[in-house]
């Protein structure tokens, strides 16, 4: 009996959710009775499912005319319970293959694996730790109305700034107890919980580990938090900038690289000093982050977060323990030396954002890119280094040949096509601001 079959029998599973992450990070797939679940034959889904826009539409020119199927193969390492289900239900993340056995190049899991293979060929293994910021808000059934903080246990909504307040977190203690229970049931390795700067803005950090495993955990974590919030008559949102007057939400990524043979941190020399690989990684990030910003900020809303003086970066300066920079090096000993990428919004696809982070660092190492001098002052006073919107960001990504070679031409082409379709659809919308200020004044 296989590991998967034994696990399903041991937990008396009645149904299996067979899921894959699409470009948006939405869980797509099928739910099947346990008796119909097979890890040998493989389930089938249309390949184009991976490349839907966030509105459920399809971009032109990114799928074969015949709209072919792909084969889904379960990854035994990803099987977990669905803790909020009434009956015993399992969820398994699948990999996507063509019928000839080759991987589907648009699959976010494949993109990350592709980058990890570059490190593996050198005998290295990246280590990452994501930090997840998000808001809990009152139930909002009308998208034309602004979001509001939910009612806490005192019977009042949160007001003002409550950064790092223990009592502010305890206002929603029942919700977070359930989130922790759900995460524990799924073996999601979450660590600390803090209250962030915004009204009902929270942050939950993950323990460091293997990038593919952490991407899987973040993928499931978003779904878990949304489900727990709904059960408590609230919404949880991972929009990058959900409220006009509040700061945006990020997914900061801490990364280092370990030599698989020695277990030593590649970013540190034997004497404890920073290595060439450490500085070259930063140099690669500084060179390529502006060109891959669409992978870190994938929606029109994402660019509302990247503005001055809002705890979000506006350039690729780097510094030691300097949170105004896009690239921060936290204080640590030689074994823990790491780089923090502060660019990604929490709305990004975790597989793609991790792949892009590691790809930029890898290119820096290969090209021996030299970083600028570390910044000791305020980076917000320096020039803006990124595209101001999704349309310009798409163009930057399309013409970045080194990144296209690392991530794959088919993936970059499909991703840009999907994002361009989303931008065109968004551009058709006339906003309340336009009606308010232009209707009778121009």
Secondary structure, DSSP 8 states (H G I E B T S, - for coil): --HHHHHHHHTT--EEEEEEE-TT--EEEEEEEGGG--TTT-EEEEGGGGGB-TTS-B-TTSS-TT--EEEEEE-GGG-EE-TT-SS-EEEEEEEEE-TTS-B-TT-HHHHHHHHHHHHHHTTEEEEEEEEEEEEEEE----TTS-----B-TTSSB--S--TT-HHHHHTTHHHHHHHHHHHHHTT--EEEEEE-SSTTEEEEEE--EEHHHHHHHHHHHHHHHHHHHHHTTEEEE--SS-STTS---BEEEEEEEEETTT--BTTB-TTSSB-HHHHHHHHHHHHHGGGSHHHHS-SGGGGGT--TTSSS-SS--EEET-TTSSEEE----GGG--EEE---BTTS-HHHHHHHHHHHHHHHHHHT--------S-GGGS---S-SSHHHHHHHHHT-HHHHHHH-HHHHHHHHHHHHHHHHHHHT---HHHHHHHTTT-
